[in-house]
Amino acid sequence: MLMFDAQEGRFRNIRLRPKRPDCAVCGDNPSVTCLQDYEAFCGSSATDKCRTLHLLSSKDRISVEEYKKLLDEQIPHVLLDVRPQVEVDICRLEHAVHIPLSKLEEKDEEYLKYLEKRICEEKQRTDGQTSFPVYVVCKLGNDSQKAVRILQELPDKAFGPVLARDIKGGLMSWASRIDPTFPQY
């Protein structure tokens, strides 16, 4: 491949790796045969500017400051982190229950049973309140809104009545407003 730097007026040759027979695009039997919609394929914006979703009403959302106050007051609840595993491996809040959004969307029975178990464990710390709070977090506050909608649509018999709420701005808001040592990625 020949690259030309017009600003410097220089050419550069770059040696490319040889074609791999098992490549999904250029291999012997390609499975990708047309251009892909980047946003649909990756599940994120094609720009570095993240779009903020507004799926929930203000009563279904809390700020990171409000969530921090709940933690400080040790109010029983479950924090549900819906980021993909690769992001959870980078950083996480220690008390969070991790269930990827994709598993909630699939209504994966194993993950729902795990969430039910964690909710039941935390409910034992309450004195019989009617709706148990489940706060949902992700990186920026978009996927968590989707997850809250899913939780709101689940039948009561799965977990008993829960009050699912989104944490606005997600973990990046947590890092900038509450804990500056929390990694931003």
C-alpha positions in Angstrom: 0.0 0.0 0.0 1.3 3.4 -0.9 0.6 6.3 1.5 1.0 9.9 0.6 1.4 12.6 3.2 0.4 15.8 1.4 1.3 18.1 4.3 4.9 16.8 4.4 5.1 15.9 0.7 6.3 12.3 1.4 5.4 8.9 0.2 5.6 5.7 2.3 5.2 2.1 1.4 3.4 -0.2 3.8 3.7 -3.9 3.4 0.3 -5.7 4.1 -0.1 -9.1 5.5 -1.0 -11.8 3.0 -4.6 -12.8 2.5 -5.8 -15.4 5.1 -7.9 -18.2 3.6 -10.3 -18.1 6.7 -10.8 -14.3 6.6 -14.5 -13.4 6.9 -14.1 -10.6 4.3 -11.4 -11.6 1.8 -10.9 -15.4 2.5 -11.8 -18.3 0.3 -15.4 -18.4 1.6 -16.3 -14.9 2.8 -19.3 -14.5 5.1 -19.2 -10.6 4.9 -20.0 -9.8 1.3 -21.4 -6.2 1.5 -20.8 -3.1 3.6 -22.0 -3.3 7.1 -24.0 -0.7 9.1 -21.4 0.2 11.7 -23.8 1.4 14.4 -26.1 -1.7 14.0 -23.1 -4.1 14.0 -21.2 -2.5 16.9 -24.2 -1.3 18.9 -22.7 2.1 19.4 -22.4 5.5 17.6 -20.1 5.9 14.7 -18.8 9.2 16.1 -16.8 10.0 19.2 -19.7 12.0 20.5 -22.1 9.7 22.3 -25.8 10.3 21.9 -27.7 10.4 25.1 -30.9 8.4 25.1 -34.0 9.6 26.9 -36.1 6.5 27.3 -37.3 6.9 30.8 -39.2 9.6 32.8 -37.4 11.5 35.5 -39.1 9.4 38.2 -37.3 6.3 36.8 -33.9 7.9 37.1 -31.6 9.0 39.8 -28.3 11.0 39.8 -25.0 9.5 40.9 -25.2 11.9 43.9 -28.5 10.4 45.0 -27.1 6.9 44.5 -24.1 7.7 46.6 -26.4 9.0 49.4 -28.2 5.6 49.3 -24.9 3.8 49.7 -23.8 6.0 52.5 -27.1 5.4 54.4 -26.8 1.7 53.7 -30.3 1.4 52.3 -30.9 -2.2 51.1 -31.0 -2.4 47.3 -29.4 -4.2 44.4 -27.1 -2.5 41.9 -27.3 -4.1 38.5 -24.4 -3.5 36.1 -25.5 -4.3 32.5 -22.2 -3.6 30.7 -20.6 -6.3 28.6 -18.1 -8.6 30.4 -15.1 -6.9 28.7 -16.0 -3.6 30.2 -16.6 -5.1 33.7 -13.1 -6.6 33.5 -11.7 -3.1 33.1 -13.5 -1.7 36.2 -16.6 -2.1 38.3 -18.2 -1.1 41.6 -17.6 -4.0 44.0 -21.1 -4.4 45.2 -22.7 -4.6 41.7 -24.4 -7.6 40.3 -23.3 -8.1 36.7 -25.8 -9.2 34.1 -25.1 -8.0 30.5 -27.9 -6.2 28.8 -27.9 -8.9 26.1 -28.8 -11.5 28.6 -31.7 -9.4 29.9 -32.9 -8.8 26.4 -32.8 -12.6 25.8 -34.6 -13.0 29.1 -31.9 -15.7 29.8 -33.3 -17.9 32.6 -30.0 -18.6 34.3 -29.2 -14.9 34.7 -32.8 -14.0 35.8 -32.6 -16.7 38.5 -29.3 -15.2 39.6 -30.8 -11.8 39.8 -33.8 -13.1 41.7 -31.5 -14.8 44.2 -29.6 -11.6 44.8 -32.8 -9.6 45.2 -34.1 -12.1 47.7 -30.9 -12.0 49.7 -31.0 -8.2 49.9 -34.8 -8.2 50.6 -34.1 -10.1 53.8 -32.4 -6.9 55.1 -35.6 -4.9 54.8 -38.7 -4.8 57.0 -41.2 -6.0 54.3 -41.2 -3.0 52.0 -43.6 -3.5 49.1 -41.3 -2.6 46.1 -37.6 -3.5 46.4 -35.2 -1.0 44.7 -33.0 -2.2 41.9 -30.6 0.5 40.5 -29.2 -0.1 37.0 -25.9 1.2 35.8 -23.8 1.0 32.6 -21.0 3.1 31.2 -23.0 6.2 30.1 -26.6 5.7 31.1 -28.0 4.5 27.8 -28.0 0.7 28.1 -29.1 1.0 31.7 -32.3 2.8 30.6 -33.0 -0.1 28.2 -32.5 -2.6 31.1 -34.9 -0.7 33.4 -37.5 -1.0 30.7 -37.0 -4.7 30.5 -37.1 -5.1 34.2 -40.3 -3.1 34.4 -41.9 -5.4 31.8 -41.0 -8.6 33.6 -44.0 -10.2 35.5 -44.0 -9.5 39.2 -43.9 -13.2 40.0 -40.2 -13.4 38.8 -38.8 -11.2 41.6 -41.8 -9.9 43.4 -42.4 -6.2 43.0 -39.2 -4.3 42.2 -38.7 -0.6 41.7 -36.1 -0.5 38.8 -34.4 2.9 38.3 -31.6 4.0 36.1 -28.5 5.9 37.3 -28.1 8.9 35.1 -24.8 9.3 33.3 -23.6 5.8 34.4 -20.1 5.0 35.6 -18.5 7.9 33.7 -20.7 10.3 35.7 -19.7 8.4 38.9 -16.0 8.8 38.0 -16.3 12.5 37.3 -18.6 13.5 40.2 -18.1 11.0 43.0 -14.9 9.0 42.7 -12.1 10.6 40.6 -10.0 7.5 41.1 -12.6 5.3 39.3 -11.1 4.4 35.9 -12.6 6.1 32.8 -12.2 4.2 29.6 
